[in-house]
Amino acid sequence: MTSGGDAAGMNPAVKSAAEYAKKCGMEPYLVEWGLRGLIEGWIHAATSERLSGILHRGGTVLGSSRSKRFFEYQFRKKAFENLEKMGISKLVVIGGDGSFSALNQFHADFGVPFAGIPATIDNDIPGTDYCLGVDTALNMIRQSVDCIRDTAASFSRAFVVETMGRHCGYLAMTSALATGAEICLVPEIKYDLDSIAEKMRLEKEQGRRYLLAIVAEGTGMGESLTRWMNDALGMDARLTVLGHVQRGGSPTVYDRIMAFKFAVAAIDALSAGKTNQVIVFRDGTFGNIAIGEIADIKHRVDANLIELCEGLSR
Ligand code: F6P
């Protein structure tokens, strides 16, 4: 099943988890519409027909949801009865930490083991360096910012581009570096507008004609930074909020390959008798950690990335 915010890479993960499970002698099923589908019993056999032609598609063909009802025991019981009826004894959930916590509660209630595959463009799940969907989102942002640079340069303007990421600045930092933005504001780094203004003034004197700033949505600075560019830097400034375009698009090669590897690791973990584990990718290797341990880890963006971006915040 896929659950929570959709992310590119969910479909290849669904396909490879189901196909690998078959290879391991299991009988896989697909849950539609996430936790809601579990409650309603929207569950189908993972036939070749359902699994073909989905690999390259963005979002999730199974559908997803953020179900408040799953917090209530009576609805979790209904979900358990649906699984029991169909003889389903293990779950693979592709989603974020909210979905993993929900299934952890489900495991505590009814003992159904699950393996979680991290998927969110925010890349903010503790314990893993990578979540499915991030590379596709970054390429989407990169493409958009490259386009904005064309018009910014042609018109000698300043542009603020706001990226998603909730409270995490990973998308903003990585795309600021990849697109050569002059300014980057994220929740993880203390910024200094006076020092940025001084730096930009000098660059303008040396011939800089346009300016790109990438701002993480978690800073809430998109509009005020745009006004500041007008007022303090004296530049004609525009704001582009990229929004949900970052969540769509065909998964990149990296997301597809990572999806295969996460899926195999999830099925292997369940086959090995693991119960409530999240599959993680750390320092180049796959592993799994208990969801309980994740709750104790605070997510931190890679310190090297923060260091590289500090110069863009002051
Ligand atoms: O968690 C993924 C994400 O796209 C965040 O980056 C963003 O803040 C949020 O979901 C948007 O949520 P919704 O799709 O409910 O508007």
Residues whose N, C-alpha, C, O or C-beta is under 5 A from the ligand:
A	BS01	F6P	G5 D122 M164 G165 R166
